[in-house]
Amino acid sequence: MRSNNVYQQGLDKNPANFVALSPLSFIERSAKVYPDRLAVIYGERRQTWAQTYTRCRQLASALQARGIGEGDTVAVMLPNVPAMLEAHFGVPMSGAVLNTLNTRLDGEAIAFMLQHGEAKVLLVDSEFASVVDKALSLLGDKRPYVIEVEDALAPEGKYLGDTDYESFIAAGQPDFAWQLPADEWDAIALNYTSGTTGNPKGVVTHHRGAYLNAANNVLSWQIPHHAVYLWTLPMFHCNGWCFPWTMALIAGTSVCLRRVDPALIYPLIREHHITHLCGAPIVFSMLIHAPATLREGITHTIQGLVAGAAPPAAVIEGCENAGIHITHVYGLTEVYGPAAVCAPQESWAGLPIAERARLNSRQGVPYPLQQAVAVLDPETLQPVPADGTTMGEIFFRGNVVMKGYLKNPAATQAAFAGGWFHTGDLAVMHPDGYAQIKDRSKDIIISGGENISSIEVEDVLHRHPAVMLAAVVAQPDEKWGEVPCAFIELKADAQASAQDIIDFCRSHMARFKVPKQVVFCKLPKTSTGKIQKFVLREQVKSNANT
């Protein structure tokens, strides 16, 4: 067979034809091409792309002056404020890796992440002072250098900083000559999963994947240049689904928001003509159940991206009535947030709402720049029949997949076994090529867009002195989508009330993980003593329907 290696002779990579892909290039371009366009709106604050780029360079310069560089970790515990957006550029510009911490976690979890990720610097908002103070006390002399991000809109809290953010970046060079990564495979971010057993896993993502998924957002959602995006999605969650970098790509405007509240959201939509927003189903449920008077004067259609759970028919219909057009996406931390989309077809538009909801509830097809989303037999890795009934597991493959889990080669190897990323989500493939999740093999409960490990909650319950056995399953909930429900078998002669159990959990875990209902019973078991969770799930569903 004749070789075509002639095409490799003398045709090598060089600076003229090969540059590392990184979303950092997006902000440089927007600052040059659209310097005076608004990049950030926050309260009375207005910040252009040129100003934002300068501040990001100052942050990178100041970090390097402190000795922060390639391979170091900079953690941030911030709400959706301008500093959080700037950290997505300034931290990787310094060569460091950005670790966005879930602001809803407790001090013990934060301490673990800071220690495991070896954070050398921590940016923190005063709102989270008490939680961070506890985390720092657990770290002792291994605490990172703390930079306090002062915010007039933040609740008052204990001052923790070794310095404040504005003073820190003021010492940086506004014309700092940052560099793209030498290798686009270099890490850009560290995001911790909620953990299915024991401690959470640190997902390491790379510049190439962040670049591609930021572009994926534009392609999949057909976002126009200069869109106005409202931050109803936490930026700590999978780096805001890569939208900080997406907004730089399109030179759009980020309207920052400290908390999700319809009374705040609708005035911002009206004032700034918000075009796009993202969130879990609960975000959209809150918007459609808000008083109609809040929506007065809003005449344009808002594009909404929903993930975390399939939007029910009532939410889709309610959003349509409220002028919000919903697109359903699916993903995980390991694939940079959403990496699959239930791509709408023109033929769906005229269907009844119930049928449209059924079609839109599916997890769908790969993002354009993700190579593949498949439903395979988890043992053979062969595709299951596309019949809408045969169960398999969802797998991802492509450039929009993590590097792996930090300091956890065994978990990384297991996740990538067979050349696919294993999601653990059980699904079917429909004849039209759209995947649909049917169950979660890892017993993850998705509540308000947050992952809750049933095993983690069970571990806490088993520490209660009166509890012999505990099992936690997802219970349907109108507001949160799902909430934890605990089934408990007490020790002989032991006594405890549901409130006792809930109070105990509140003292040992983040509040959103605490069971919302406690049921005392003899737990159903197999002949080998394994708890039959499917029986409990059915019981919860029947209770929810009565």
Secondary structure as UniProt FT lines:
FT   HELIX           5..8
FT   TURN            9..10
FT   TURN            15..17
FT   HELIX           24..33
FT   TURN            35..36
FT   STRAND          38..42
FT   TURN            43..44
FT   STRAND          45..48
FT   HELIX           49..65
FT   TURN            66..67
FT   TURN            70..71
FT   STRAND          73..77
FT   HELIX           82..93
FT   TURN            94..95
FT   STRAND          97..100
FT   TURN            103..104
FT   HELIX           107..116
FT   TURN            117..118
FT   STRAND          119..125
FT   HELIX           126..128
FT   HELIX           129..139
FT   HELIX           140..142
FT   STRAND          145..149
FT   TURN            152..153
FT   STRAND          163..164
FT   HELIX           165..170
FT   TURN            174..175
FT   TURN            184..185
FT   STRAND          187..192
FT   STRAND          202..206
FT   HELIX           207..221
FT   TURN            225..226
FT   STRAND          228..230
FT   TURN            235..236
FT   HELIX           238..241
FT   HELIX           243..249
FT   TURN            250..251
FT   STRAND          253..255
FT   HELIX           262..272
FT   STRAND          276..279
FT   HELIX           281..288
FT   HELIX           292..295
FT   TURN            296..297
FT   STRAND          302..306
FT   HELIX           313..321
FT   TURN            322..323
FT   STRAND          324..332
FT   HELIX           333..335
FT   STRAND          337..341
FT   HELIX           346..348
FT   TURN            349..350
FT   HELIX           353..360
FT   STRAND          364..366
FT   TURN            368..369
FT   STRAND          372..376
FT   TURN            378..380
FT   STRAND          392..397
FT   STRAND          404..405
FT   TURN            406..407
FT   HELIX           409..415
FT   HELIX           417..419
FT   STRAND          421..429
FT   TURN            431..432
FT   STRAND          435..440
FT   TURN            441..442
FT   STRAND          444..447
FT   TURN            448..449
FT   STRAND          450..453
FT   HELIX           454..461
FT   TURN            462..463
FT   TURN            465..466
FT   STRAND          467..477
FT   TURN            478..480
FT   STRAND          481..490
FT   TURN            492..493
FT   HELIX           498..506
FT   TURN            507..508
FT   HELIX           511..513
FT   STRAND          517..520
FT   TURN            527..528
FT   HELIX           533..544
//
